[in-house]
Amino acid sequence: MSRPLWQRLTVPLLASLVVLAVAAAVLGVGLTRRAFPQTEGELEISGLTAAVEVVRDERGVPHIYADTPEDLFMAQGYTAAQERFFQMDLRRHVVSGRLSELVGEGGLETDKVIRTLGWRRVAEQELPLLDPTARAYLQAYTRGVNAYIERQSSPSRMGLEYVVLARSAPGYTVEPWDAVDSLAWLKAMAWDLRGNYTEELARGRLVGQISLEQLGTLYPDFPQERHPTILSPGEWTPPEASLPSADSRGGTSGPSSAPEPGSDPADRLGLGEEAPGSTPTGALTRSWLADPGAGQALDATVLALGAIPELLGTGEGIGSNSWVVSGEHTATGQPLLANDPHVTSSQPGTFVQAGLHCRTVSESCPFDVTGFTFAGFPGVIIGHNQAIAWGFTNLDPDVTDFYLEDVRDDRVLRGEEYVPLAVRTETIEVAGGDDVRLTVRETVHGPIVSDVVEAARDLGTNAPLGAVQTSNDYEVSLAWTALRPGRTAEAVFALNAATGWEEFRDAARLFEVPSQNLVYADVQGNIGYQAPGLVPVRRSATFGTPPGFYPAPGWDAAFDWQGFVDFADLPYTLNPDDGIIVAANQAVARGATPFLTSESDKGYRAARIVSLLTDEIARGPLTVETMTQLQLDDRNAFASVLLPYLLDAELDGAFYQEPQELLRGWDGTAPAEGEQSAAAAYFYAVFAQLLGTVFDDELPPDLRATGNSRSMLVVEELLASPDDAWWDDRQTPGVIESRDEAVRTAMVEARHDLTRRLSKDPEDWSWGELHRVHLRHEALGGDAVPALVRGIFNQERQAVGGSSSVVNAMNWDASTDSFDVTSSPTMRMVVDLADLDASRWVNQTGTSGHPFHPHWDDQTQAWVEGETYPWPFSAEAVDAAAQHRMTLVPGPTGR
């Protein structure tokens, strides 16, 4: 499975870091100050047409004022580079498959995979597709970044990290930035936020290893009768299903249809008998899926793609909360909108706060916007302007498909004949080493990813024949929407300038990848929701399952993508009757048309948010403070399901009964410390042990239950079946365990575990001692790094509340031996459409990317404690909050 980037870079960087540890002890903060940004006075920047003012508040957040969009985005590029250039440079090396140029052989594995996928190649194709205005904005941003590079001249004056890397990449010089560097970052976003990828591979690997009934249990349907979808019935009317022959967008009838909720688990997975008279051409059958060779092939594919770094993070915890309420429920009579995206925890953080303001807002200069930006990309990603506010959560549609390809040399089977593959050669430069040549091959579906890792070539053994005479030499290709050139970059600018619902939807129409749930509010009192993005139209390769449920045979054109769901057919709503929209990665709507995904979050967070909002509205109108407090809720909606079984368990002796007694007074919350914290620690330790007891004896190590929403729903459904085969421990032959025995075993093992980790006395336990967040540098983290250097680049672990699948989504992974946070709310915001200056926000780290800078981590403690800061927007509010003022003026030299 994919390892974080910092783990793969630790070994090649270790020698350099030891040297730095000695140097840092001598030079200390003085060495880092060379890269600190100038925030006062006047700077000449060539290319500006007029003076630009940059006003920074006490947390270093820049608000930029300019007369033209080009000057505005140029200044944004300059200030972003001032604060986060190394983060920008690292990311562009990663997404271009050029990491080895910066870090040496430690980046080679990553480079091979990303060159094979061709992220930068696609970005290069996208640039000419953008309208001239968007290209002009990107070029302006590029000029600003390059003005910074020219001014600083030396890498050591741009970031302390370059001093660290001087030994692994001697003589490294910083290249000029270009617009494609910005566009390529969107591919990394799309990769980490893609849907169905791991589940598609996992299901195929498990066929033949466990019974069909057990496999069906692991992938339950979204519990739409218990948990709310984003859009309630009546809020949106789905398009009519097309006839099977037309292959509708997932359909509700015919061979490609998604099974109805509540169907038999084996049937739901498409592993039952085919219906009489059905003839799904080339359909994969039970005999193929049970073939051991298929599992071996999919294992190899997982290895092949495991080298891609997790820049935003991956897995079920990668998501977000967002909700918007209409003025009928608020104290001001105008909407409130809340958002907190959940991605990997890092230092510096994922987002940078900023404000972009045309001094006079007009058709020629339409921007008056503030919010959270990406270092390296112009515009505001999430936030508000003078008229509207918006938030993102991951829609997570199924936008990736794997195809088995029958390959002979450089030809691939299509129908009855072998046709040429597209072949190209990539040259990877390696700092301190020889260049590496890489051959990349592509089919009509996409790049052959099994070329990247030698182990993946074992795929050819016993691969599915599908009644076609083949060569038994198989590869795996990947179809992915982000490998199709598009215009997503335009969507950001259109969103920033939108002033109403129709303009907002027009912007969403351009937002192709990654597909996000967009929530909306405006100063006119409207609220809304839109699902955008490219969602492929294709048939299922396995009878009775949704499209993309299993890998498909690449030689059969019946399973190629046939296009994309029309934007007009994607779900949306404006001003729903109940005045509430909650998008927390759950299923969008009931029904299977258009088909979006079978892998949505199972809705525990969403259900809790809806319940909290309903209760708060019953008590009185909502305020900004109410909304910010709701973001911190850590009550586990699943706990009430499992808790009765834990309280009823018969445990022998006071040693085991003492922690059980903690649960009798537990309210289901997960504070880091305090009265309820000991019970929370015990509950989550029991849950982790229960998942291991039930699943670890039958699942491969990398497919063990993580403890997130799907795990919770699986356990919830198993609890109603005390004699289900999953409860039995296969490691105790001759003994068949039941539910009650498994629960009891988990409680006993949790008692032992916490005694070893924390204390013999349960009263001394606390969730915060187990559950900690560690903000690591994207490239220079890792416990193998000397402690002095870790102290420079990484923040110390901090105890936090929250947990997986709760509103305060401090996620952890139960399949590991750690309760440490794996992903978290990387920022929190609440927008008040009645008074935009009354809005609140907080970032995970700080504005600066420079260690020792006052704004390196100055928001972290507030973020940990659930506090937020005032969010000035109007010129008057920004002026009142100003701490530093800098003027950028036109200059002939760029210096």
N, C-alpha and C positions, 0 to 999 in steps of 0.2 A: 504494500500500500504506500501511498505518497507520504514522504517524510517532509517536515517543515524545512524550508530553505536553510535556516540556521544550523540544523543538524548536519546537512550535507557539506556545509562550508567549514565546520569546526576543525576537522583534521588539517586541511591545507593551510588554514589561517593560524593554527596554534602557535607555530614558531614565531610568526610575525607578532602575535599578540603578547607573547612573553617579552619580546623586545620592547613593545609598547608599554607593558606594565612597568618596566624599569624607567623608561623615559617619562611616563606620566607621573611617576612618583617624584621625579626631579622637577619637571616643568609644570605639572599641575594645570591649573585653570589657564595659565598664561598661554599655553599652546593652543587652546581652543578659541581664545578670544579673536584670533586672526580671522576666523570665519564668521564672527558675529555680524549681523546686519547693521548697516547705518540706518537710523530711524529719525534723525534730526537734520535740519539744514537743507542744503540744496545739492542735487546731483544732476549732471548733464548726461542725457541719454540721446544718442543720435537716432533719428527716425520719428521722434515725437513731433507733432505739429503745433502743440501748445503745452503750457504748463499743466502738470497733473499733481494733485495733492493727495498724499497718503497719510491718513490720520489713524493712529494706533491707540487703542484703549489700554487699560492697566493690565490686560492679559495679552497684549501684543497683537490683537486682532486688527488687521488692516481694513479700513474703509477707503476706497479709491474714488476720487472725483475727477472726471475728465469731460472734455467737450465733444469727443467723437468716440465711437465704439473701438476704432483701431487704437487710439491712445489708451483707452480704458483697458483693453486686453493686453496691450504691450506692457502697461504698468503692472497688471496682474502677473504676467510672466516674470517680470523682474522681481517683484516682491515674493512670489512663490519660490523662485530660485534662491533669493536671500535666505529664506527660512528652511527650505527642504531640498536643496539641490542634490545632496548625496542620495536621498530617497528617490528622487526623480531619475538620477543617473543609474542607480542600481536597477530600478524597475525597467528602464528602457533596455538595459543589457539583458535582463531576464526575458522580457517579452519579444526581443529580437533574436533570441538564441545566440547571444554573444557574451554570456556571463563569464566564459573561460578567459576572455580578454581582460577581465577585471580581476578575477580571483584565481586563475590558473586551472589546473586539472580538476579541482573541486567542482567546477561548473560544467564540465564536459557532458555528464549524464543528462543534465537539464537541457543543455544546448541541443543535443541530438534529438530529443523529443520535440522541442518547440520548433526547431528547423523543419522537422518532418511535418508538423502540423501547419507550419508556414504562417504564423501569426502576422509577422511584419509584411510578408508578401501580399497578404490580403489587405492589410492597411494601406499598402502602396497602391493597390487597385481602387481603394475607396476614395482616396484624395480627389482624383478627377471627377468622381461621381457627385461630389458635394456642390451645392450651388455656389456661385462666386462670392456671395456675402460670407458664407461659412468659411470658405477657404481664406478669405481676407482676415477673418477673426483669428483663425489658426496661425496664419503667417505673422500677424501682429504679436500674438502671444510668443511665437518663436523668436521674433526680434527682441522681445523683452528678456527672454532667457539668455539669448546670446550676448546681449549687452552686459548681463551679469557675468557671464563666462569671460568675456573680454576684460572687464574691469578687474576681476579677481586674478586672472591670468594663471595662477598656480593652483593645482588641485589641493595642496595643503592649506590654501586660503579659502577653500570652499567647504571643507568639512574635515573633522578629525579622523574620520574613517579612512580617508586617503593616506594618512600617515600610517595607519595600521596595514594597509594593503601595499605599501611601498616595496616590501620585500617579495611578495608574491607576484606583483606586476611592476617591476622596476621600470622607470621611465614612462609610466603611464601618463598620457595627456588626455585632457577632456575634449571630446569632439564637439563641434557646434550642434546645437539642438535643431531638429527639423520637425515639420508638421506631422510627419508619419510617426515620429516618436510619441506624440500625443495620441494619435489614433490607435496605435498598437496597444496602448494601455487598456483600451476598451475590450480587447480580446482576453486579457487576463481576468478582467471583471466577469466577462461572459463565461469563461471556463469554470471559475469557482462557483458561479451561480447557475450553472446548467442543471437540468433535472433528469432523473431516472437513470443516470449513468451507472452508478454502483449497483442499484437494484437489478437492472437488466442483466448485468454480469453475474450477480450473486445468485439469482434464481436459476440461471442456466447451470451454474456450478453445483448447485445443491440437488438438482434432479439426479436421481439414481443413488444419492448418498443418504437421503432420508425418505420416508414414505410420502406419497402424494398428499395425504391428509395433513401430515405435519407441515409440509411445505406450504400448503394453503393457509394454515394457521398463522404462519409467519408474516403473511402479507394481507392483513384484513382490509376490508373496504373502509372508506371514511364513514364514521358513525353518524350519518346525517340526521338520524332521529334523535340523537342526544347532544350533538355538537353543532353549532350554527355554521352554515356556509357564509361566505362574504355577502352574497346577495340572497335575500329570502325569496321564497316563491312569490311571484307577482311583481317583484322589483325589476325583473328583466325577462324577456321572452326569448328563448333560444330559437335559432333558425330551424326550419323543418329539416328532418333527416333526409339525405338523398338516398336514392335507390342503391342497393349493393353494387350494381354494375358501374355506377358512377363514382364509387368509393368516396363516400362523404367524409367529413372531417372527424372520423372516429365512429360515426354512425350509431344507430341504436337498433339496427336490424342487419341481417345478413352475416356472412362469414367474418367480416372485420369488426363486428360489434363488440362493445364492452359488456361483459355479463352483468346482469342485474344484481344489485346489492342483496346479500343474504343467500346467494346461490351456494351450492356445495363447493367447499374449498378446492377440490380437485378440478371440478368443472370451471371454477373461476380462473384457474391457472391454465386452462386450455389443455388439460392433460387427460380429459375423458374421451369417450368415443365420439367420432364425428357424427353429425346429424345425418340421417338417411337422405341420400340424394345430394348432399353437399359435395362440391368438388373444388375446394380451395387449392388452386394450382400450386404445386411445389410446397404445400403446407408442411411444416415440421410436425412430426407426430410424436407420440409418447416413446416409441422405440428409439427415435433419435435422441431425444432429451435424456433418456436413461443410459445412453451409451457412455461408458467411462471416458472415451476419447473426447467427448464434448466438454466434459468437466476439465480435463487436462488442458484443452485449448483455451478455455476461459480463464483458468488459473494463469496461463502464460500471458494472456492479454492484460490482466491486472498488473503483472510485473512490468509489462512494456510501457504502461502509462503512469507507473508509480513515481517516475522521476520528475514530474511536473510540480514545481513548488506551489505551496498554498499561500498565495499573496493575500487573499481575502479569507481563506479557509474553505474547508469542504465538510460535507456531512450534514446530518439532520439538524444540527444546532445552528447552521448558517441560515438565517432567516431575518425576521424583523417583526416588531409590533407597529401598527399604525391604526389610528382611529380618528374619526371626525364626527362632531356632533353639531346639529343645527342650533340656531339662536333660540328656538323654543325651549331648549334645555339649559341655557346659560344665563348667568347673572346679567350679562351685558345685552342680551338679545341678538348677538352676532355669533357666528361659528367659532369653535375652538378645534384645533388640529394638533395631534400628537404623533411623534414618530421616534423610534429608536432601533436602528439597524443592528443586527447581531452578526458580527464577523470575528475573525481571529483577533486576539489581543496582542498588540505590538507596541513597540517604542521606536520611532515616533508612531503615532496613531494613523489610522487609515485616512481620516479627514482633516482638512484645514479650514478654519472659519474665515470668512471674508465678506466684505460688502463691495458691490460694484455699482457705481452711481454716475449716470450722465447728469451733468450739472443742470441741463435743461432736457427733460424727457420729451422726445418728439419722434416722429416717424423715422428720421435719419439717425437718431440716437435713442433707442427705446428702452435702455436698461436702467432700472432702479431696483436692484435685487440684492439679497443677502442670504447667507446660509452656509452650507458645508460644501467645500470644493475638494477636488483631487489635485494634489501637487503633480503638475505635469499636464493638466488639461484645463483649458479656459472655461469660464462660466461657473455657475453654481449648480451643483447636482441636486441637492435637496434644500428647500428653504421657502422663501416667499419674496414677492416683489411688492410694489405699491398697491396691487389689486387682488392678487391670488396667492394662495399657499398650497404646497403639495408635499406629499411624503411618499416614500418607496417602501415596499416590502417585496420579498422574492416571490414571484408568481410560480416559479419552479416548473414550467411546462416541460414535457418530454421533447427536447430539441436535439438529442443525440441518438443515433442508431448505429449498432455494429453489424457489419456484413461479413459473412464468411466468403472468402474469395478463392476459387480454384485457379491456382497460378502455375504456369509452366514457363520457366525462365522469366522473360519480361512480357508474357502474354497472359491474359486472364479470360476465363470462360464467361461468355455472355450468350445465353440461349444455347445454340448448337455449335458455336464456333469460338475459337480463341482469338481475342483481339489485342492489339498492343496496349500495354500500360504507358502512361505518361511517366517519363523518367527524367530526373534532373540530379545534378551533383552539387552539393553544398560543401564549402570549405570553412572549417571552424578554426579560428586562430586561438591558440592557447598561450597565455602569458607564461613565459619561462619554459615552454615546451614546443614541440613540433606541431605544425598544422595537422588537422584531422579532416580527411575527406569522407563525406557521408553521401550515400546514394539514397535518394527518396523516390518512391514509386507511388503512383496514384491510380485509382480506378474511377469510374464515373461517380462513385459514391463519395470518395474522399481519399485521403492519404492512407497508405498501408502502415498502420502503427506497429504491427508485429515485426517489422524490419528493425526496430530500434533496439530491442533487447534480444540477445541470442535465444534465451529460454522460450520466447514467444514463438519461435519457429517450430517448436514441437507441436504446434496446432495441427499440422498436417496429418498426424496419426489418428486414424479412426474418426475422421470428421464426418458430418452427416452427408449422405449421398442424395437424399431427396429424390430417389428414382432416376437420377441423372448419372450417366457414365462419366466419371471424372478421374483425375490423375492422382488423387490422394496427396496432393501437395497444396496445402491450404495456407492462406494468410488471413489477416483480419483488417478490414478498412473501417474508417470512422466517417459517418456523415454527421455534420454539425452545422447548425444555422450560422454560427459566427464565421465559418469559412466561406460564406457567400458575401461578397462585397455589398455594403449597404450604406445608409445615410444616418446612422444613429447619432453621429456628432451634431448634425443639424438639429436634432430633437432638443439638445441641451439649450442651444441659443433660442429656439422657438419657445421652449418652456419658460426661459428666463424673461422673455418679452411679452408673454401672453397676458391678456387683461380680462379674460372671461372664459366661460365654459367652452365655447366653440373653438377659440384659439388654443385652449388647453388640449382639446381632443385632436386638433390638427397637429400639435406638437407630438402627442402620444402616437399618432399614426406613423411618425418617423422613427419611433423608438423601437428598433427591431431586435437588438440583442444587447444585454441580457433582458429577457422579458420580466417586467416588474408589475406588481399591483400598484396603481397610482391612485392615491386618495387626494381629494381636492376640496378647497373651500375658497370663497371670495368675499370681498368687502360688501357685496350686494346681498349677502346672506345665503348664498347657494352652497350646497355640499354635493359631492359626487364621487364616483369611482369609475376607473377605466382599466381594462386589461389590454395592454398592447403587446406587440412583439410578433416575430415570425414563429408560427407553430406549423410544423410540417403536416401535410395531408398524405397518408399512406395506408396501405392495408396491413393488417396483422399477418405475420408469417406463421402463426400458430392458431389453430382453430379455437374460437371462443374467448380469446384474450384481446385486450386493447392493443392498438398498434404500438410497436416498440417494446412489447413486454419481454421478448426474447430476441436474440440476434437472428437475422434473416439470411437466406442464401443469396449471395450476390449475383449468382448466375441467372436468377429468375427476375426478369424485369417487372413482374407483377408486384413486387414489393419495393420498387424504387419510389422515391418521393414524387408525388404528382403535383406539387405546388404547395401553397400555404393558405391557411385559413384567412378568408377575407377579413379586413379590419372591421367592416360593418357587422360581421358575425361574432366578434369578440364581445364578451360581457361588459356592460356598463350600466350605470344608473345615475340619475340626477334627482336630488331632493326626495329620497325615499320617505314614505309616510311616517315611519317611526323616528326619523331625524337622527339616525345613528348608522354609521358604517364602520365595521371593524374588519381590518385585513391583517391577519397574523399568520399567514402562510397556509391557512386551512383551504379546503376545497372552495372554489369560487361560487359554484351554483350546483343545484341538483340536476341530474341528468347527464347524458354522455355526449351531447352535441353542443358546440363542437368539442371534439376530444382534446383536452389539454394535458392531463397527466393522470396516472393512477397512483402517484406517490406524494400527494400533498401531506402536509403536517396533519396529524390526526385531531387537532382542534382543542386540546386541553387549555392552551393559552387563550385562544379565541373565546372559548366558553367562559373562562374566568373574567376576561375583559368585559364581555357583554353583561355578565352577572354584576360586576362592580359598577358599571355605568348605570344599569337599571336601578340598583340599590341607591346609588348616590343621587340620581334624579328624583327618586321617591322622597329623599330627605330634603331636597332643595336644589336650586339651580347650580350648575357646574361653574367652576372658576378655573383660572390658570393654575392656582395652587392645588385644586382637586385633581386636575389632570396630571400634574407632576407627581403627586403622591400615588396615583394609580400606577404609574410607571414603575414604582418600587415594590409593588405587591409581590410577595413571595409565598403565598399560600398555594399548596399543591392540590389541584383539583382531583388528581388521581389518588391522593393519599386516603381520601374518605372511602375509596373502593377497597384498598388493601388493608387498611387499619383494622376492621373488624376481625379479619382472619388472624392478624398478629395478636390481638387482644384475647382471642379465644384459644390460642395455642397453649397446650399443656406442657409446661417446662418444669424440669425437676430441679429443685434446690434454689436457695435464695440468690446464688451467684447469677443464675440465668433469669430469675424473676425480677431482679432489681431494675435492669434496663427496660423490661416489659412494662413495669409500673410507670416509667417516664411517659410512655405513650398514652396512658389513661388521661393525662391532663394536657396532651399536646393538641394545639389548634391547627396543625397542618402547615405552619409557617416555617421559614428557614432563615432566621436571623443569624448573623455571625457570632453573636454572643447573647447572653441574657437567659432568662428563665426557660424559654422554649428551645434554646439552641442545643442542649444536650439530647433532647428527644429527637430533634431533626437529625443530628449526627447519627443516632441509632437507627432511625427509620431508613436513611439513605444507605447506611452500611448494610442493613438487612436487605434492602432492595437489590443492591449490587450482588450480595451473596446469593439471593434468590435467583437472579438472572443467570449467575454462574452455575448454580445447582441444577437448574432446569435445562439450560441450553449448551453449556460448554462441553458436555460429554458427546455431543452430536454435531456441533458446528466447527468448521475450521477456525483457527485463532483469529484471522482477520475478519470473520463474519459474525463474531460474537455480539450479543445484544449490547447496545450502547447505553440503554437506560432512557432514551428520549421518547418522543410521543408514540412511535410505532411499538417500541418495547412495552410501554405502559398499556396500550390497547391490547396487545397480544396477551399480556398477563391478566388484564381485566377479563378478557373472554375465556381464558383458561381457568380462572377461578371458579367459573360456573360449571366446570367439568372436572370434578375431583379425581377422576380416574383416567384422564387423557394421557396418551402415551408420552407426552412431553414431560410429565411429572416424574416418570421413571428414570432412575439413574442407571445408564448403561454400564457404568463401571462397577456395579454390584450385581454380577450374574447370579441368577437364582432368586433374586429378591426384586419384587415389583413395588416401587414406592408410589404413594398417592400424593395428592395435593397437600394434605395436612402434614405428612412426613417431610415433604420438601420445605414447607414453611418453617417447621420446627428446626430442621437442619440449618436453614439460613439464619435463623435467630441465634442459634448456638454459635455458629461460625462468626457472626457479626460481633457477638459478645467477646469472643476470643480476639478478633481483629482489633477492636477498639481498645481492649485491655493492653494489647501490645503497642498500639500507636499512641494512646493518650494516657490512660490511667486505669487502675483497677476499680476506682470509685466512679460509677456512672455520673454522679453529681458534678464531677470535674470535667466531664466531656463538653466540647463545644463544636458546633459545625464549622466555625471560622478556623479552628485549628486544623481541620481537614481540608477545607474548601478555600483555596487561595488563588488569587490572580497574579500572574507573573507577566509583566509587560517587557518582552524581550525585543531587542533590536532585530530588524528583519534579516540582517546578514551576520551580525557579530554577537549572537547570543550563544547559549549552550553552557552546561555545567562543567564541560571540560576546559573552558576558558578560564585563565587565572582570575582569582577572586577580585583583584584590583581592577582588572579590565571589565569584569562583569559589573562592578560598581559604577563604572563610567557609562557604559552603554545600556545596561538593563536596570530597570527599577527593581526594588526589593519585592519579594512576594508579600501580598497583603491579604489579610483575612476579609472575606466578603460573604454577604448573605446571598439569597437567591439560589436557583438550581436549574436543572434542565426542565423545559416545558412548563415553566412558570412565567409570569409576566416579567419579573426581574430575571431575565434569562441568562444567568451566569452558568452556562452549560458545562458539564463534565462528562467523562466517558467511562461508563461502568465496565467496559471490556478491558480497561487497563487496571493497574494496581494503584491508581491515584484518583483523588477527588479534585485535583487542580482544575481550574477553569480552562476550557479549551476554546470557547468563543463567548462573546459577551456583547452587551450594548455598547457599540463603539462611540456613540454620542446619544444625547437625549435632547429633544426640543418640544416645546409647546408654543403654538402660534395663536395669538389673540387677534382675530380679524376685526374686533371693535377698536382696538388700540394696538397697533403693531409694535409700538415701543414697550408695551407691557408683556411682550413675549419673553420666553425664558429658554436658555440653552446651556449645554455643557459638553465639552469634548473629553475624550478618554485620557489624553496626555496634555499637550499644550501646542501652541502655535509653532514653536521653534523645533527644528530638528537637530539642534546643536547641544551636545552634552554641556552641562554647567551653565547654560543660558537660563536666565530667570524664567523664561517661558517654555523651557524644556518639558516640565512636568507640573506646571503650576495649577492645572485643573484636575489633576488625578485624584487628589484627596477629596475634593468636592464630588467628583464622579463616583468614587467608592462609597461615600457617605450619602449619596442620593440627593445632593444639593445641585442647584442650577444658578446661573448668573443672569442678570438683566441683559437683554438683547437689544441694544439701541439700533434704530433704523433711520428715523427722520434725521435730517441735517442738524436740527436743534439737539436731538438726543445724542448723536455722534459727537457733536461739538462739546456738549457738556461732559461726556465721558473721556474726552481726548487726554492722553498723556504724552504723546509724541506726535510731531508733525514733520513731514518731509515733503519737499517739493521736487518733482522730477521735471527738468526743463530741457527743451531741445538743445542738442549740442552736436557739433561736427565730428567729435572723436568717439562718441559712445562711452566716454569715461567721465 
